[in-house]
Amino acid sequence: MNNSDAANDRRKKFDRLVAVFHMDMYRYAAWLSRDKSIAEDVVQEALLRAWKSLDALRDDAAAKQWLLTIVRRENARYFERRRLETVDIDNLTASQSALLAEAPNEELNDLREAIYGLEDDYREPLVLQVLMGYSTNEIAELMGLKQGAVLTRLHRARLKLKDEVAQEGLS
């Protein structure tokens, strides 16, 4: 096989992986970063890093986990590199406030806010399991934890969500 064929095979493999897992990468990045535009940046950086290290992927069956691990690390790098600008939403101008407006769905917003409010150690395994469909074994491997630790974090995340939703219902 000549260099041209090898490069073509490499590109096809990468294109196939991106086609299959791009939305999962984006969805995971959005939950980690809590911001759609940051998630897009994280996924772009993750794809660049994946392209550069594609030869390290030996088993295509492990591609999804490999890519999500890259997303997780890129998300951490993103927040290490940047100091994010904060805005006091109580002092927004009328045009700025309009940017925040969307059709209200209070129950969904309350649940989303409760999930966002969880500490990363609890939010991440919950998102991986409930939204991404990962098993506890896969979450443990992805996060570098033992399965028992993942089960504990999932249990505590659910308890915290349950408490938060119950408190919201009382107020």
MARBA-3410 file (N, C-alpha, C, O; in Angstrom, 1 decimal):
171
0.9,-1.2,0.0,0.0,0.0,0.0,0.9,1.2,0.0,1.8,1.3,0.8 ~ 0.7,2.1,-0.9,1.5,3.3,-1.0,0.9,4.4,0.0,-0.1,4.2,0.6 ~ 1.7,5.5,0.1,1.3,6.6,1.0,0.0,7.2,0.7,-0.8,7.5,1.6 ~ -0.3,7.3,-0.5,-1.6,7.9,-0.9,-2.8,7.0,-0.5,-3.8,7.6,0.0 ~ -2.7,5.7,-0.7,-3.7,4.8,-0.2,-3.9,4.8,1.3,-5.0,4.8,1.8
-2.8,4.8,2.0,-2.8,4.9,3.4,-3.5,6.1,3.9,-4.3,6.1,4.9 ~ -3.1,7.3,3.3,-3.7,8.5,3.7,-5.2,8.5,3.4,-6.0,9.1,4.2 ~ -5.6,8.0,2.3,-7.0,7.9,1.9,-7.8,7.0,2.9,-8.9,7.4,3.3 ~ -7.2,5.9,3.3,-7.8,5.0,4.2,-8.0,5.7,5.6,-9.0,5.5,6.3 ~ -7.0,6.4,6.0,-7.0,7.1,7.3,-8.1,8.2,7.2,-8.9,8.3,8.2
-8.3,8.9,6.1,-9.3,9.9,6.0,-10.7,9.3,6.0,-11.6,9.8,6.7 ~ -10.8,8.2,5.3,-12.1,7.5,5.3,-12.5,7.0,6.7,-13.7,7.1,7.1 ~ -11.6,6.5,7.4,-11.8,6.0,8.8,-12.3,7.2,9.7,-13.2,7.0,10.4 ~ -11.6,8.3,9.6,-11.9,9.5,10.4,-13.3,10.0,10.0,-14.1,10.3,10.9 ~ -13.6,10.1,8.7,-14.9,10.6,8.3,-16.0,9.7,8.8,-17.1,10.1,9.2
-15.8,8.4,8.8,-16.8,7.4,9.3,-17.0,7.6,10.8,-18.2,7.6,11.2 ~ -16.0,7.8,11.5,-16.1,8.0,13.0,-16.8,9.3,13.3,-17.7,9.3,14.1 ~ -16.5,10.3,12.6,-17.1,11.6,12.8,-18.6,11.5,12.4,-19.5,12.0,13.2 ~ -18.9,10.9,11.3,-20.3,10.7,10.9,-21.2,10.0,12.0,-22.3,10.4,12.2 ~ -20.6,9.0,12.6,-21.3,8.2,13.5,-21.4,8.8,14.9,-22.4,8.8,15.5
-20.3,9.5,15.4,-20.2,9.9,16.7,-20.2,11.4,17.0,-20.2,11.9,18.1 ~ -20.3,12.2,15.9,-20.3,13.7,16.1,-21.3,14.2,17.0,-21.1,15.0,17.9 ~ -22.6,13.8,16.9,-23.7,14.2,17.7,-23.5,13.8,19.2,-23.8,14.6,20.1 ~ -23.0,12.6,19.4,-22.8,12.2,20.8,-21.7,13.1,21.4,-21.8,13.4,22.6 ~ -20.7,13.4,20.6,-19.6,14.2,21.1,-20.1,15.6,21.5,-19.8,16.2,22.5
-20.9,16.2,20.6,-21.5,17.5,20.9,-22.4,17.5,22.1,-22.3,18.4,22.9 ~ -23.3,16.5,22.1,-24.3,16.4,23.2,-23.5,16.3,24.6,-23.9,16.9,25.6 ~ -22.5,15.5,24.6,-21.7,15.3,25.8,-20.9,16.6,26.2,-20.9,17.0,27.3 ~ -20.4,17.3,25.2,-19.7,18.6,25.4,-20.6,19.6,25.9,-20.3,20.4,26.8 ~ -21.8,19.6,25.4,-22.8,20.6,25.8,-23.2,20.4,27.3,-23.4,21.4,28.0
-23.4,19.2,27.7,-23.7,18.9,29.1,-22.5,19.2,30.0,-22.7,19.7,31.1 ~ -21.3,19.0,29.5,-20.2,19.3,30.4,-19.9,20.8,30.5,-19.7,21.3,31.6 ~ -20.0,21.5,29.4,-19.7,22.9,29.4,-20.9,23.8,29.8,-20.7,24.9,30.2 ~ -22.1,23.3,29.6,-23.3,24.0,29.9,-23.5,25.2,28.9,-24.2,26.2,29.2 ~ -22.9,25.2,27.8,-22.9,26.3,26.8,-22.7,25.7,25.4,-21.7,25.0,25.1
-23.7,26.0,24.5,-23.6,25.4,23.2,-22.4,25.9,22.4,-21.8,25.1,21.6 ~ -22.1,27.1,22.5,-21.0,27.6,21.7,-19.6,27.1,22.2,-18.7,26.8,21.4 ~ -19.5,27.0,23.5,-18.3,26.3,24.0,-18.2,24.9,23.6,-17.2,24.4,23.3 ~ -19.4,24.2,23.6,-19.4,22.8,23.2,-18.9,22.6,21.8,-18.2,21.7,21.5 ~ -19.3,23.6,20.9,-18.9,23.5,19.5,-17.4,23.7,19.5,-16.7,22.9,18.7
-16.8,24.6,20.2,-15.4,24.8,20.3,-14.7,23.5,20.8,-13.6,23.1,20.2 ~ -15.2,23.0,21.8,-14.6,21.8,22.5,-14.6,20.6,21.5,-13.6,19.9,21.3 ~ -15.7,20.5,20.8,-15.8,19.4,19.8,-14.8,19.6,18.7,-14.2,18.6,18.2 ~ -14.7,20.8,18.2,-13.7,21.1,17.1,-12.3,20.7,17.5,-11.6,20.1,16.8 ~ -12.0,21.2,18.7,-10.6,20.8,19.2,-10.5,19.3,19.4,-9.4,18.8,19.2
-11.5,18.7,19.9,-11.5,17.2,20.1,-11.3,16.5,18.8,-10.5,15.5,18.7 ~ -12.0,17.0,17.8,-11.8,16.4,16.4,-10.4,16.5,15.9,-9.9,15.6,15.3 ~ -9.9,17.7,16.1,-8.5,18.0,15.7,-7.5,17.0,16.4,-6.6,16.4,15.8 ~ -7.7,16.9,17.7,-6.8,16.0,18.5,-7.0,14.6,18.1,-6.1,13.8,18.0 ~ -8.3,14.2,17.8,-8.6,12.8,17.3,-7.9,12.5,16.0,-7.4,11.5,15.8
-8.0,13.5,15.1,-7.3,13.3,13.8,-5.8,13.1,14.0,-5.2,12.2,13.3 ~ -5.2,13.9,14.8,-3.8,13.8,15.0,-3.4,12.5,15.6,-2.3,12.0,15.4 ~ -4.2,11.9,16.5,-3.9,10.7,17.2,-4.7,9.5,16.7,-4.8,8.5,17.4 ~ -5.2,9.6,15.5,-6.1,8.5,15.0,-5.4,7.2,15.0,-6.0,6.1,15.2 ~ -4.1,7.2,14.7,-3.3,5.9,14.7,-3.3,5.2,16.1,-3.0,4.0,16.1
-3.6,6.0,17.1,-3.6,5.4,18.5,-4.9,4.5,18.7,-4.9,3.7,19.6 ~ -5.9,4.7,17.9,-7.1,4.0,18.0,-6.9,2.6,17.3,-6.9,2.5,16.1 ~ -6.8,1.6,18.1,-6.5,0.3,17.5,-7.8,-0.5,17.3,-7.8,-1.3,16.3 ~ -8.8,-0.3,18.1,-10.0,-1.1,18.0,-11.2,-0.1,17.7,-11.5,0.7,18.5 ~ -11.8,-0.3,16.5,-12.9,0.6,16.2,-14.1,0.5,17.1,-14.9,1.4,17.2
-14.2,-0.6,17.8,-15.3,-0.8,18.8,-15.1,0.1,20.0,-16.1,0.4,20.6 ~ -14.0,0.6,20.2,-13.7,1.5,21.3,-13.7,3.0,20.9,-13.4,3.8,21.7 ~ -14.1,3.2,19.7,-14.0,4.6,19.1,-14.9,5.6,19.9,-14.4,6.7,20.2 ~ -16.1,5.2,20.2,-17.0,6.2,20.9,-16.4,6.6,22.2,-16.3,7.8,22.6 ~ -16.0,5.6,23.0,-15.4,5.9,24.3,-14.1,6.7,24.1,-13.9,7.7,24.9
-13.3,6.4,23.2,-12.1,7.1,22.9,-12.4,8.6,22.6,-11.7,9.5,23.1 ~ -13.4,8.8,21.7,-13.7,10.2,21.3,-14.3,11.0,22.5,-14.0,12.1,22.6 ~ -15.1,10.3,23.3,-15.7,11.0,24.4,-14.7,11.3,25.5,-14.8,12.4,26.2 ~ -13.7,10.5,25.6,-12.6,10.8,26.5,-11.8,12.0,26.0,-11.4,12.9,26.8 ~ -11.6,12.1,24.7,-11.0,13.3,24.2,-11.8,14.5,24.4,-11.3,15.6,24.8
-13.1,14.4,24.2,-14.0,15.6,24.5,-13.9,16.0,26.0,-13.8,17.2,26.3 ~ -13.9,15.0,26.8,-13.8,15.3,28.3,-12.5,16.1,28.6,-12.5,17.1,29.3 ~ -11.4,15.6,28.0,-10.1,16.3,28.3,-10.1,17.7,27.6,-9.5,18.6,28.2 ~ -10.6,17.8,26.4,-10.6,19.1,25.8,-11.5,20.1,26.5,-11.2,21.3,26.6 ~ -12.6,19.6,27.1,-13.4,20.5,27.9,-12.7,21.0,29.1,-12.7,22.2,29.5
-11.9,20.1,29.8,-11.1,20.6,30.9,-10.0,21.6,30.4,-9.8,22.6,31.1 ~ -9.4,21.3,29.3,-8.4,22.2,28.8,-9.0,23.6,28.5,-8.4,24.6,28.7 ~ -10.2,23.6,27.9,-10.9,24.8,27.6,-11.0,25.7,28.8,-10.7,26.9,28.8 ~ -11.5,25.1,29.9,-11.7,25.9,31.1,-10.4,26.2,31.8,-10.4,27.2,32.6 ~ -9.4,25.5,31.6,-8.1,25.8,32.2,-7.5,27.0,31.5,-6.8,27.9,32.1
-7.7,27.1,30.2,-7.1,28.2,29.3,-7.9,29.5,29.4,-7.3,30.6,29.3 ~ -9.1,29.5,29.7,-9.9,30.7,29.5,-10.6,31.1,30.9,-11.0,30.3,31.7 ~ -10.5,32.4,31.0,-11.3,33.0,32.1,-12.6,33.5,31.4,-12.5,34.4,30.6 ~ -13.7,33.0,31.8,-14.9,33.3,31.2,-15.5,34.6,31.8,-15.4,34.9,33.0 ~ -16.1,35.4,30.9,-16.7,36.7,31.3,-18.0,36.4,32.0,-18.8,35.6,31.5
-18.2,37.1,33.1,-19.5,36.9,33.8,-20.3,38.1,33.6,-19.8,39.2,33.4 ~ -21.6,37.9,33.6,-22.6,39.0,33.3,-23.6,39.0,34.4,-24.2,37.9,34.7 ~ -23.9,40.1,35.0,-25.0,40.2,36.0,-26.3,40.3,35.2,-26.6,41.3,34.6 ~ -27.1,39.2,35.2,-28.3,39.2,34.4,-29.4,40.2,35.0,-30.3,40.5,34.3 ~ -29.2,40.6,36.2,-30.2,41.6,36.7,-30.0,43.0,36.1,-30.8,43.8,36.2
-28.8,43.2,35.5,-28.5,44.5,35.0,-28.4,44.5,33.4,-27.6,45.3,32.9 ~ -29.1,43.6,32.8,-29.0,43.6,31.3,-29.8,44.7,30.7,-30.8,45.1,31.3 ~ -29.4,45.1,29.5,-30.2,46.1,28.8,-31.4,45.3,28.2,-31.4,44.1,28.2 ~ -32.3,46.0,27.6,-33.5,45.4,27.0,-33.1,44.5,25.9,-33.7,43.4,25.8 ~ -32.2,44.9,25.0,-31.8,44.1,23.9,-31.1,42.8,24.4,-31.2,41.7,23.8
-30.3,42.9,25.5,-29.6,41.8,26.0,-30.6,40.8,26.6,-30.4,39.6,26.5 ~ -31.6,41.3,27.3,-32.6,40.5,27.9,-33.4,39.7,26.9,-33.7,38.6,27.1 ~ -33.6,40.3,25.8,-34.4,39.6,24.7,-33.6,38.4,24.2,-34.2,37.4,23.8 ~ -32.3,38.4,24.3,-31.5,37.3,23.8,-31.7,36.1,24.7,-31.5,34.9,24.3 ~ -32.1,36.3,26.0,-32.3,35.2,26.9,-33.7,34.6,26.8,-34.0,33.6,27.4
-34.6,35.3,26.2,-36.0,34.9,26.1,-36.2,33.7,25.2,-35.6,33.6,24.1 ~ -37.0,32.7,25.7,-37.4,31.6,24.9,-38.7,31.1,25.5,-39.1,31.5,26.6 ~ -39.3,30.2,24.8,-40.6,29.7,25.3,-40.4,29.0,26.6,-39.6,28.1,26.7 ~ -41.2,29.4,27.6,-41.0,28.8,29.0,-41.5,27.4,29.1,-42.6,27.1,28.6 ~ -40.7,26.6,29.7,-41.1,25.2,30.0,-40.5,25.1,31.4,-39.4,24.6,31.6
-41.3,25.5,32.4,-40.8,25.6,33.8,-40.3,24.2,34.3,-39.2,24.2,35.0 ~ -41.0,23.2,34.1,-40.6,21.9,34.6,-39.3,21.4,34.0,-38.3,21.0,34.7 ~ -39.2,21.6,32.7,-37.9,21.2,32.0,-36.8,22.1,32.5,-35.7,21.6,32.7 ~ -37.0,23.4,32.6,-36.0,24.3,33.0,-35.6,24.0,34.4,-34.4,24.1,34.7 ~ -36.5,23.7,35.3,-36.2,23.4,36.7,-35.3,22.1,36.7,-34.3,22.1,37.5
-35.6,21.1,36.0,-34.9,19.9,36.0,-33.5,20.1,35.4,-32.5,19.7,35.9 ~ -33.4,20.9,34.3,-32.1,21.2,33.7,-31.3,22.0,34.6,-30.1,21.7,34.8 ~ -31.8,23.0,35.3,-31.1,23.7,36.3,-30.6,22.9,37.4,-29.5,23.1,37.9 ~ -31.4,22.0,37.9,-31.0,21.1,38.9,-29.9,20.2,38.5,-28.9,20.0,39.3 ~ -29.9,19.7,37.3,-28.8,18.9,36.8,-27.5,19.7,36.6,-26.5,19.3,37.1
-27.7,21.0,36.1,-26.5,21.8,35.9,-26.0,22.2,37.3,-24.8,22.4,37.4 ~ -26.8,22.3,38.3,-26.4,22.6,39.7,-25.6,21.6,40.4,-25.0,21.8,41.4 ~ -25.7,20.3,39.9,-25.0,19.2,40.5,-23.5,19.5,40.4,-23.0,20.0,39.4 ~ -22.7,19.0,41.3,-21.3,19.1,41.2,-20.8,18.2,40.0,-21.5,17.2,39.7 ~ -19.7,18.5,39.4,-19.3,17.8,38.2,-19.2,16.3,38.5,-19.5,15.4,37.7
-18.7,15.9,39.7,-18.6,14.5,40.1,-19.9,13.7,40.0,-19.9,12.5,39.8 ~ -21.0,14.4,40.2,-22.3,13.8,40.1,-23.0,14.0,38.8,-23.6,13.1,38.3 ~ -22.8,15.2,38.2,-23.5,15.5,37.0,-23.0,14.6,35.8,-23.7,14.1,35.0 ~ -21.6,14.5,35.7,-21.1,13.8,34.6,-21.5,12.3,34.5,-21.9,11.9,33.4 ~ -21.4,11.5,35.5,-21.9,10.1,35.4,-23.4,10.0,35.1,-23.8,9.1,34.4
-24.2,11.0,35.7,-25.6,11.0,35.4,-25.9,11.2,34.0,-26.7,10.6,33.3 ~ -25.2,12.2,33.4,-25.4,12.6,32.0,-25.0,11.4,31.1,-25.6,11.0,30.1 ~ -23.8,10.8,31.4,-23.3,9.7,30.6,-24.3,8.5,30.6,-24.5,7.9,29.6 ~ -24.9,8.3,31.8,-25.9,7.1,31.9,-27.2,7.5,31.3,-27.7,6.7,30.4 ~ -27.8,8.5,31.7,-29.2,8.8,31.3,-29.3,9.4,29.9,-30.2,8.9,29.1
-28.5,10.3,29.5,-28.6,10.9,28.2,-27.8,10.2,27.1,-28.2,10.2,26.0 ~ -26.6,9.6,27.5,-25.8,9.0,26.5,-25.9,7.5,26.5,-25.4,6.9,25.5 ~ -26.6,6.9,27.5,-26.8,5.5,27.4,-25.7,4.6,27.8,-25.7,3.4,27.5 ~ -24.7,5.1,28.5,-23.5,4.3,28.9,-23.9,3.4,30.1,-24.7,3.8,31.0 ~ -23.3,2.2,30.2,-23.4,1.4,31.3,-22.5,1.9,32.4,-21.6,2.7,32.2
-22.7,1.4,33.6,-21.8,1.8,34.7,-20.4,1.4,34.5,-19.4,2.1,34.9 ~ -20.2,0.2,33.9,-18.8,-0.2,33.6,-18.1,0.7,32.6,-17.0,1.1,32.8 ~ -18.9,1.1,31.6,-18.3,2.1,30.6,-18.0,3.4,31.2,-17.0,4.1,30.9 ~ -18.9,3.9,32.1,-18.7,5.2,32.8,-17.4,5.1,33.7,-16.6,6.0,33.7 ~ -17.3,4.0,34.4,-16.1,3.8,35.2,-14.9,3.8,34.4,-13.9,4.5,34.9
-14.8,3.2,33.3,-13.6,3.2,32.5,-13.4,4.6,31.9,-12.2,5.0,31.9 ~ -14.4,5.2,31.5,-14.3,6.6,30.9,-13.8,7.6,31.9,-12.9,8.4,31.6 ~ -14.3,7.5,33.1,-13.9,8.5,34.2,-12.7,8.0,35.0,-12.3,8.8,35.9 ~ -12.2,6.8,34.8,-11.1,6.3,35.5,-11.4,6.0,37.0,-10.6,6.3,37.9 ~ -12.6,5.4,37.2,-13.1,5.1,38.5,-13.4,3.6,38.6,-13.5,2.9,37.6
-13.7,3.2,39.8,-14.2,1.8,40.0,-15.7,1.8,39.8,-16.3,2.9,40.0 ~ -16.3,0.7,39.4,-17.7,0.7,39.2,-18.5,1.1,40.4,-19.6,1.7,40.3 ~ -18.0,0.7,41.6,-18.7,1.0,42.9,-18.8,2.5,43.1,-19.8,3.0,43.6 ~ -17.7,3.2,42.7,-17.7,4.7,42.8,-18.7,5.3,41.9,-19.4,6.3,42.3 ~ -18.8,4.8,40.7,-19.8,5.3,39.7,-21.2,5.1,40.3,-22.0,6.0,40.2
-21.5,3.9,40.8,-22.8,3.6,41.3,-23.1,4.5,42.5,-24.3,5.0,42.6 ~ -22.2,4.8,43.3,-22.4,5.7,44.5,-22.7,7.1,44.0,-23.6,7.8,44.4 ~ -21.9,7.6,43.0,-22.1,8.9,42.4,-23.5,9.0,41.8,-24.2,10.0,41.9 ~ -23.9,8.0,41.0,-25.2,8.0,40.4,-26.3,8.0,41.4,-27.3,8.8,41.3 ~ -26.2,7.3,42.5,-27.2,7.2,43.6,-27.3,8.6,44.2,-28.4,9.1,44.4
-26.1,9.2,44.6,-26.1,10.5,45.2,-26.7,11.6,44.3,-27.3,12.5,44.7 ~ -26.3,11.5,43.0,-26.9,12.5,42.0,-28.4,12.4,42.0,-29.0,13.5,42.0 ~ -28.9,11.2,42.0,-30.4,11.1,41.9,-31.0,11.6,43.2,-32.0,12.3,43.2 ~ -30.4,11.3,44.4,-30.9,11.8,45.6,-30.9,13.4,45.7,-31.8,14.0,46.1 ~ -29.7,13.9,45.2,-29.6,15.4,45.2,-30.7,16.0,44.2,-31.3,17.0,44.6
-30.9,15.4,43.1,-31.9,15.9,42.2,-33.3,15.8,42.8,-34.1,16.7,42.7 ~ -33.6,14.7,43.4,-34.9,14.4,44.1,-35.1,15.5,45.1,-36.2,16.1,45.2 ~ -34.1,15.8,46.0,-34.2,16.8,47.0,-34.4,18.2,46.4,-35.2,19.0,46.9 ~ -33.7,18.5,45.3,-33.8,19.8,44.7,-35.1,20.0,44.1,-35.7,21.1,44.2 ~ -35.7,19.0,43.4,-37.0,19.1,42.8,-38.1,19.2,43.9,-39.0,20.0,43.7
-37.9,18.5,45.0,-38.9,18.6,46.1,-38.8,20.0,46.7,-39.9,20.5,47.0 ~ -37.7,20.5,46.8,-37.6,21.9,47.4,-38.2,22.9,46.5,-38.9,23.8,46.9 ~ -38.0,22.7,45.2,-38.6,23.7,44.2,-40.1,23.6,44.2,-40.8,24.6,44.1 ~ -40.6,22.4,44.4,-42.1,22.2,44.5,-42.7,22.9,45.7,-43.9,23.3,45.7 ~ -41.9,23.0,46.8,-42.4,23.6,48.0,-42.3,25.1,48.0,-43.1,25.8,48.7
-41.4,25.7,47.2,-41.3,27.1,47.2,-42.2,27.8,46.3,-42.2,29.1,46.2
END
